[in-house]
Amino acid sequence: MRTLRVLGAAGAAMLLATATTAGTGTATPAATATAITPTPTPAGTTAVPPPPKPRLTDAAVDKAVARLDATVTDMMRRTGVPGVSVAVVHDDEVVHLKGFGLRRTDRSAEVDPDTVFQIASLSKPVSSTVVAGALTTPDEWDRHVPLPGFSLKDPWVTDHVSTADLFSHRSGLPDHAGDLLEDLGYDQAYILDHLRVAPLAPFRASYAYTNFGFTAAAEAIARARGTSWQKLAEDTLFKPAGMTRTSTEFAAFERATDRAATHVRNPDGTWSPRLVRDPDAQSPAGGVSSTARDMSRWLRLQLAEGTLDGRRIIPEDTLSRTHVPAIVSQPPATPTATTGFYGLGWNVSYDQAGRLRLSHSGAFELGANTNVTMLPLERLGIVVLTNGAPVGLADAVALDFFDFAEHGKATADWLGLAGALYAQMDAAGRSPTDYAHPPAGAKPAQDVAAYTGTYDNPYYGKATVTADPDGDGLTLALGPKPLRFPLTHYDGDVFSFETVGENAVGRTGVTFSDGTLRVEYLDADHLGTFTER
């Protein structure tokens, strides 16, 4: 999942959430962070300040809800996003539940509260709820649960990494480790096995958003209980909570008759359902599909500390642990800014009044964007599901809603801010080299025979370079299928190709040198060099 590669949708949500409490200045990603372990206050020390109190009146929430339809339709008009579904929960009641727009732009069927959307990384707080329901005590989050076929580069870290470490992205794995393997077509077993090749940052002292680290931890919990992840999710959360249209399997999403197709924006600004995103390989991290109605039930459960309709579904203590900061994910950009944290599947922050804010975004570059935001003290939450690639609408609707509830007006153009942030992150992943325009005086390539052959890489597997039938061009093959990429000459022994998939970054470079080839966009963690056999 792209989510997006530089910061991730979780990072986007954290920056935007920080903006609501500390101004709208842009912060930078955390390079290092510190794991957080709650400690008791020593005897004799100064007492902590009193806890914050609710600030939102029912009338303020009602006004924000009454304005919501106009906000959504205006943002849809500004962006062209085809379909949106929204649920708002307040004081254990669903006070707003509505669909907007179309499931597909090439058909007339409209979105309704039961339309199934892919929710992308909004899957993470859903999955942390599942694990909270599978544990008996909060301490179990801190236990190492082995998963056959999964290890890390450092054997000590492999033997000590806990569920909490992987759910809070503090294992030391690189940012989005494994996502590019998924794009190339490798399955979950291959990806989890090959994370042992990835370099590690300091354990529990660095934050980097990793879908497959999260996935490994969830799969380990399911395996330890003798079941599959989908079955564990169904039995622990979906069935008890009455989430009848929610699943962790892509096949279930495809079977749904009332489903929202994923859409991407065309060069002329229109939207088309041209691409399909199958996230099964990272199902716990990004594979959930659900509806606004089902997610409203999950919101009620979250805000009621694990109960729903008078029944205990998830233990309160194991669930509340997911809401506690586990690591600093966003250091304050200025002395007056608010620090951002990551909990267990949640972005965690505190506003100037001391109130806990929980949020998470989800983003598929192939066509989905979602957001959940909650103020537990106010017993207020919103979930926004969309069927368009991330342009900020889902985040902006949530931010605007809470802003209006708090201040009686929108204090910023949240769509402009969110859209600009997603565009900034997208641009940051692209090559600084303009491969479409070779430099003046570019050197010619050698004969194609100098480049053809089979190359190996311990992480990305085999790469094959073949001459085209006419003998003039080259094709690079990557992945198990494999995927084939025509190479375009740029300068000397440097070529380029157009990337594809969730993590596509436009054109990327391929450099041949002394029996090796280096693929630029695969080399962010210095893993992208292949050696000729």
Order of alpha helices (4+ residues) and beta strands (2+ residues): alpha-alpha-beta-beta-beta-alpha-alpha-alpha-alpha-alpha-alpha-alpha-alpha-beta-beta-alpha-beta-alpha-beta-beta-alpha-beta-beta-beta-beta-beta-beta-alpha-alpha-beta-beta-beta-beta-beta-beta-beta-beta
